[in-house]
Amino acid sequence: MNEPELVTKNLNKIFNSEFPLSIPEYQRAYEWNSYHVKNLLNDTYSICSKDKSYLLGTIILHKNEINNQVKYDIIDGQQRLITLSILMHCLQGSEKLSLIKAKFNNIKSFYFIKNTKNEIDAFLKNKVDRERYKNFVLEKLEFSVLTITGPNAIDQAYTFFDSGNSKGKSLTDFDLLKAHHLMYIPEEREQLASKHNKFWQTNNDKHHELFSSILRRIRMWSRGLERDNNSDRNDFYEFISTVEPSEIEQNEHLFNRYMQPNVFRSWHRENDEVVLNMKYPLQYTETLIPFEIPQTIEGGDSFFLYAKRYHDMFEHLFGENETNKSSFISYVYKLFKSIDNEYIATAYKAVVLLYYDKFGENRIIEAATCAELIISEIRFKWGQTRPSPIRVETTLSKVKNNKLIPILLSSTISMHVIVLLINEIALNKRLTLESPTLERYKSKVTSFYKENRMKIKNEQIREKLNFLYDLN
């Protein structure tokens, strides 16, 4: 492993040809808003008259050599360096601004870049000594520049990355995950890497809910946990690869999943022979790869297919577009929309997602109803004078204590799941007393069940539902 190099350099040297800066494909969009830009301008201009050097944090660069050309990919510091490049362009302070010519694939970047230029132009019109400011920024503004080389450069960068840097916008766990897994894709598969990068960027706004609130918690519950192990970067450490790129010896990905391989829907016997039944169209072979939520994480292509599978599944179940939802999925979705508590709704979505992943639409109405009846019990618990507050920890403990995830993971037949879930439903009367919060919750869910109870075919569930929500 090559040793990282840490030196202090002023902005003029960073912009010098010694550092041909580049923005790698895996980097997120440029998205500094007016608040960040104004802070940087005010901070730097307020001290430029003191003629003292000013350290503006750390920049992490990956020295990368391709086709005998050396470039420095920006791992951390992109937002600050782009902003300062725009500032120098406005001040006409340097001809060596490689980032001014950088290409951005995300349309969002263009909006923020234009906004940054407008903010800088407005600032410079306000009695600014442009020449003094330009010289200060180029000569006195300094960074600690950490340069990393070698095959595991990005992994090394995580070790040195300062998530508490208030001068820049910190990389999120999902920025780091993308970079981590793109590193596993060979250089000659650039088109595949670009495809995965585009998918990841497109879903930037959805990663947190799916990975942090749903998938990570399912994985924790599957291990018998309800709390995070790490003090920070829980999402990153949960979904990194279990092996290093150098430890991967084969191109094949072996099947070892729930009901392997799920290209076969079922099997039966004809005489003494086992016959495997395949009922899938073969044009979408990616969708046939059997993943499971709690599986060990493989780096690269496999991870992005894992992410795509569960993004698509989550959108199908809980996305706003109802056009392609069957009557079964529509029931699941509308029940979720009737749950008037964020934490209960999130736990409900996690249980239903795992059920659908294993059993599809088979008995999903009964499974979803049981999940709501079990988890929502905590909504109606009372302290001495008022309803007990619902916290995220309360719902995590409820799902764990009722063993909802182990029930789903250990069952091979959907009817087994329903029988076990019915046994977990507590028959404590859903009193609302004088609580507006409980009255609102009960009213919305009761209204849903009254409209849809005939879709529930299991008589035991219907009896418990009628008792708990007074449907009769």
Secondary structure, DSSP 8 states (H G I E B T S, - for coil): ----EEEEEEHHHHHSTTS-EE--TTS------HHHHHHHHHHHHHHGGGT--EEEEEEEEEEEEETTEEEEEEEE-HHHHHHHHHHHHHHT--S--GGGG---S-HHHHHHHHHHHHHHHHHHTTT--HHHHHHIIIIIEEEEEEEE-STTHHHHHHHH--TT-TTS----HHHHHHHHHHTTS-GGGHHHHHHHHHHHHHTGGGHIIIIIIIIHHHHHHHTT--S-SSSS-HHHHHHS-SS-GGG---S-----STTS-TTS-EEEEETTEEEEE--S-TT-GGGGS---TTS---STHHHHHHHHHHHHHHHHHH-S--TT--HHHHHHHHHHHH---HHHHHHHHHHHHHHHHHHTTTTHHHHHHHHHHHHGGGGG-B-SSSB----HHHHHHHHHHTTHHHHHHH-SSHHHHHHHHHHH--------TT-HHHHHHHHHHHHHHHHHGGG---HHHHHHHHHHHT--
